[in-house]
Amino acid sequence: MYNAFPYFPQRSEVVKVNGLNGANAYAIGPNSSALLLDESGTLVWLVTTDGAGYKTATPYDISPHHVAPAPDFSTLEARIKRLEEKLNDSADTATA
């Protein structure tokens, strides 16, 4: 069947709160959970409720992820080459 109205995703945002008071003030139903970003930018709150709607807010520290630089194998190859040269020099000295 042809739908005359195209589907448009509903607008959504990350919910931001201000500290524990903001996390506790966030309305959430029984047996639910939500992740809330603290305005400080360094915490995320996991807010959960039990069957009676009793709320627990647990803070978690967050930090931006930094990608580690790719290993530089040229320095490792240079070190191995120096070791091989030393080994070859000592082997030549031992046979002489």
C-alpha positions in Angstrom: 0.0 0.0 0.0 1.3 3.5 -0.8 1.8 5.8 2.1 1.1 9.4 1.2 3.0 10.7 4.2 6.8 10.0 4.2 8.3 8.9 7.5 10.4 11.5 9.3 12.4 10.4 12.3 11.3 12.1 15.6 13.6 14.7 16.9 15.7 13.6 19.9 18.6 14.9 22.0 20.9 13.7 24.8 19.2 14.6 28.0 21.3 17.0 30.1 20.9 17.5 33.8 22.6 19.6 36.5 24.1 17.4 39.2 22.4 14.9 41.5 19.4 17.2 42.0 18.8 17.3 38.2 19.1 13.5 37.9 16.6 13.0 40.7 14.2 15.5 39.2 14.1 13.7 35.9 10.7 12.1 35.5 10.9 8.4 34.8 8.3 5.6 35.2 8.5 2.4 37.3 10.9 -0.3 36.1 12.7 2.1 33.8 16.3 3.4 33.3 17.9 6.3 31.5 21.4 7.7 30.9 21.6 11.4 31.6 24.6 13.6 30.7 25.7 16.0 33.5 26.1 19.7 32.4 29.7 19.4 33.8 30.5 17.2 30.9 32.5 14.8 33.0 29.7 12.7 34.5 26.9 10.5 33.2 24.1 9.5 35.5 22.4 6.1 35.3 19.0 6.6 36.7 16.9 3.5 37.4 13.6 2.9 39.1 12.1 -0.2 40.7 8.6 -1.5 40.4 7.3 1.1 42.9 9.0 3.9 41.1 11.7 4.3 43.7 14.6 6.1 41.9 18.4 5.4 42.2 20.9 7.8 40.5 24.4 6.5 40.0 27.1 8.7 38.7 29.8 7.5 36.3 33.0 9.4 35.3 33.5 9.9 31.6 36.3 11.4 29.6 36.9 11.9 25.9 38.5 9.0 24.1 42.0 9.6 22.7 43.2 7.3 19.8 46.6 6.0 20.5 49.2 6.8 17.8 50.2 4.1 15.4 53.4 2.3 16.5 56.6 3.5 14.8 58.3 0.4 13.6 61.3 2.2 12.1 62.8 2.8 15.6 62.3 -0.9 16.5 63.9 -2.0 13.2 66.9 0.3 13.9 67.3 -1.2 17.4 67.1 -4.8 16.0 69.7 -3.9 13.3 72.1 -2.6 16.0 71.7 -5.7 18.1 72.3 -7.9 15.1 75.5 -6.0 14.3 76.7 -6.4 17.8 75.9 -10.1 17.8 77.7 -10.5 14.4 80.8 -8.6 15.7 81.0 -10.7 18.9 80.6 -13.9 16.8 83.4 -12.8 14.5 85.6 -12.1 17.5 84.9 -15.4 19.1 85.8 -17.4 16.0 89.1 -15.6 15.5 
